């Protein structure tokens, strides 16, 4: 049991070294890139510092798989170069047993990473976007509570267009509900100043609008109204109209977006692919490390540079394959489940044969 604690303790040094170095490099690079805005008259160093703090956890979670891989390879290669690995094997320990404490450490990191991605990073991403769009690169159109030019499919033959949607207030401004006939020619149209969510009746109401009926291409009837019932039956908290990148959303937010897209008849390939990719993330990190650890056994001398190079090669190969599968899945060419889990399945087979070939 003491040998397990000894191996686990050796993992954390190179892990935190890699995490600190790589995270510092990407954070500093991103911060220096934003420093070009210091001359705009509104950006201060405090703004840049605030932006860096809010984006730091996101970069941290991105780097953690590489740090885990470097930590795992470093532990094994150091034990091999010091003769500790040979001594342990000679004492009756199987290589798989010696891998267990490293795998346990990796799983702890994976759980922490998933917690960050689910509960910490999404609100901080929203805060960093606010800092960037209001203080670093001010945009007059930025409003985190509203979304512009929203299109919803209400039913198979009805489309809703809204110039501005504010789900926090439960309002849609300058809306148009178009109803089409079997030939997809417009049959009816409702144009209103607003559509307001009524919490009492739990429904959306048109306010101050006009209803048009298209009798034929040259004949139209109109009637005005103060309020009218709308066919939209989704609550504001069930709508997902924001355009935040899927990769910046939590698993819960992605599930909500997918549910909304399906109810609205909208394509959800991209969101479903990213959801499966996020669910597969813990296994990606673990498989990546299991792929690299046997490689470290073949190294006969300790070399931190070689460890770093090996870690980067394996990590970038993984990321390239994940990016390729994700891109194909987001465009609907393959099933989202296969797009998200494909790299895990491919490298799981590679790890299986690697362990079998090395008799580990």
N, C-alpha and C positions, 0 to 999 in steps of 0.2 A: 504493500500500500504506500510506503514511503517513496518508492521509486515513481509512483504515479504523481504524487505531489511535487516531486523534484522536477519531473518533465513538464508538468503544467506551469510551474514557476518559471522555467526557462522560456516558455512561450511568450510571456508578456513583455519582456524587454524588447525584442525585435518588433513585436506587434506595435507597441507604442512609439517606437522609433520611426517605423514606416508611416504610421498614422500621422504623427506630428510633422514629418518632413513633407510628405505628399500633400497633406491638407494645407500646410503653410504655403507651399508653392502655388496651389491653385487659388487660394484665397488672396494671396498677395498679387497674383497675376490679374485676377478679376478686379481687385481694388485699384491697382495701377491703371488698368484700362479705363476705369470710371473717373480717374483723376483729371482726365482731359476736360471734364465739365467744371473744374474749379474756376475757370475764367468766365463763367456765364453770369456771375453776379448774384446768384442765389445759393449755390452749393458751397458748403463749408467742410472742413475736415471732420467735424462732428457728424455731419450727414454721411460721409463716406464710412466713418467708423461704425455708425448705427447700421448702415447697409451691410457691412462686413459681418457684424455680429449676428444679424438676422439670417444671413445666407450661410453662416458657418456650419450649422447642423446638417444642412443639405449636402454640403461638400463632405462633411464627416461621414455621413451614411454612404456616399458614393465611393469613398476611398476605403471603407472598412473591409470589403472583400479582398482587395489587394493586400492590405495590412495583415489580414488573416493568413493569406497564402504565403507572404514573406515570413511571418512568424512561424508557420508550420515547417516550411522548408529550412529555415535557420536552425530550429530545434533539432531536426533530424540530422542535418549535415554537421552540426557541431558535435553531436553525440558520436557520429561516425568518425569524424576526424580525431576526436579525443580518445577513441577506443571504447567509449562507454556503451555504444551500441553492440559491439562484439561481446563485451562482458555480459550485458543483459541477456543476449541471445544464448550465450554459453551457460548462463544460470538457469535456463529453462523458459525464459519469456519468449513468446511468439511475437513476431513483428506487429501483428494486428493488436496484441495487447499493449504494446508500447505506443501504438497510434491512439489508443482510447483517451488518455488525458488530453492530448492535443485536440482531438475531435470534441471533447467536452468543452474545452475553452472556446473553440470555434462556435459551438452551439450557443454558449452564453452571449457571445458577441452578436450572433444572428438575432437572438431574442431582443437584445437591446436595440439593434438596428431597426427591427420591425416596429418596436415601440416608438422610436423616433419618427419613423416614416408615417406611422398611423396617427399619432397624437401631437407631436411637437412640430414637425416640419411644415405641414400644410398651413397652420395659422401664421408661422413665421414667414413662409413664402408670400402670403398675402400682405404681411407687414412690409417685407422688402420691396414688393411691387409698389406699395403706397409711397415708401420713401423715395424710390427711384423716380416715380412719375409725378411727385409733388415737390421734391427738393433737389434731386440730382439732375434730372432731365424733365423739367415741368411740362405737363401736358394739360391744356385747358379742357380737353374732353374726358380726362380721367375721373371716374367716379366708381369706387369699389362696390357701391350698392346698386348700380344700374348697368344694364346691358343694352347696346344699341342695335337696331335693325334685326329684330328677332323674327324668325319664321317657325310656326308650329303647324303640324298636321293634326287637326282636330279629329277628323274622321276620314274614311277612304276618299271622300269627295269634298272635303272642306279644308281650306288653308287659312290660317290666321297670320296676319302681318302686323307687327307692332314696331313703331319707331323707337320706343324706349320702354324698358321693363324694369320696374323696381320691386323686387320680390319682398324686400324688407318692409316696404310700405303697403304692399299688396296692390300695386297699380300698374296699368299698362297705358301708355299714351299714344294717341294718333294711331288707332287700330283699324284694321280692315279684315272682315271675315268674308271670304269668297266661297260660294258653293257652286260646284260644277255639275253638269249633267253627264250622261253616259259617254258622250263624245268629248268630254273635257272642254266644253264651251261654258263660259260663266253663265249661271242661271240666276243667282241671287247674290247680293252684296250688302253688307252692313258696314258703314263707315262711322266711327264714333271718336269723340275727343279723348275719351278714356274708357278703360275697362277696370272696374274696381272689385276687389275681393270683399264680400260681405260675410263676416264671421258668424253672423246670426243665422243666415240661411245656408251658409257654407257653399256659396256659389259666386261666380263672377257675373257682374252686371255691367251692361253697356251704359254709358252716360253721354247724353247730348249727341245723338247721332241721326243718321239717315239710312233708311232701308230701301234698296233698289231691287226691282224685279225686271229682268231682261226678257221681254216677251219675244222679241226677235232682234236681229242686228240693228234695226232702225227704230225700235220702239222700246222705251223704258219708262217704268212708273216709279215714283219716289214718294216716301212718306217719312216725316221726321218724328222723333220721339225724345223724351227726356231720359227715361230709363228703360231698359229691356233686358230680358234674361239671355245669357250667352250659353252656348253648348259646351263650353270648357268646364270639365268637372274635376280637374286636378287642383289640389290645394297648393298654395304658394311654396310650402316646404317640400312638395313632390315634384316641382318643376326644376329642371336643370338647364338653364339657358345661358349660363356663363361660358366663356370661351377659354377658361384656364386650361393649359395643356394637361392632357391626361396623366402624364408622368409626374405632375406636381400634386395630384389629388391622392387622398387616402383611399384605402380599399373600400371603406364605407361610402365615400363620395362617388367613387367609380360605380359601385353597385347601384346607387341612387340614379346616376346619370344613365346607366344602361336600362334600368327599369323605366325611366322617363322616355328614352328613345324608343323602346319597344312599344309603349303605350301610344306614342305619337306616330308610330309608323316610320321613324327615321332610322337610317343606317347606324348601327352600333358596332361595326367591325373594329374600329380603332379603340373604343373604350373597352370592349370585351378582350381584345388582345392585350391591352395594358394591364387589365385586371388579372388575367392569367399569368402574365409576366411577373407581376408583383407577388402573386401567390407562390410562384416558383422560385423567387429570389433566395429564400433560405437554403433551398436545395442546390441552387447555382453555386453559392458560396462553399457549401460543404463538398460538392462534387469537384469544384475547382481545386480545393485543398487536397482532396484525396488523389487527384491527378498529379499534383506536384510533389507530395511527400515521398512516393517511391523513387522519384527522380533524385531526391536528396541522398538516398542510400548509396547510389552509384558514385557520389562525389567522395573522393578519397582525401581531400584536404579542405580545410575551412576557407571559404572565400565569400565575403559579404557581397562583393561586386557581382560574382556569378549568381548568388542567391537572388539579388535584385533583378538581374537580367532575366533569369528563369521565371521569376514571379511576373514580370511585365509581359514576357512573351506569352505565358499561359493565360494571363488575365486579358490581354488584348485579343488573343485568339477567341476566348470565350465571348468577349464583348462584341467582336466582329460577327460571330455566329448569331448572338442574341439580336443584334441590330438588324441583321439580314432577315431572320425569321419574323421579327417584330414588324419590319417594313412591309413584308409580304402579307402578313396577317392583317395589318391596319388597312390595307387596300382590298381586303376581301378575297384574296387569291387562295388562301388556305384557311382551315378552321382555326378560330382564335385559340382554342385549347391546344392545338398542335403548334401554333405560332409561339405560345407562351412556354410550353413545356418541351418543345422540340429539342432545344439545346441541352436540357437536362437529360432527356432520353438518349441523345447521341453520345454525350460524354459519360453517361452511366455505363453504356456498353463498352466504351473505351477503358474506363476504370476497371470494369469487371475483367476484361482480357489482360489488362496491365497487371493486376494483382495475380491472375492465374498464371501468366507468363513468368512473373518474378517469384511465384510460389510464396506469396505473403499471406 
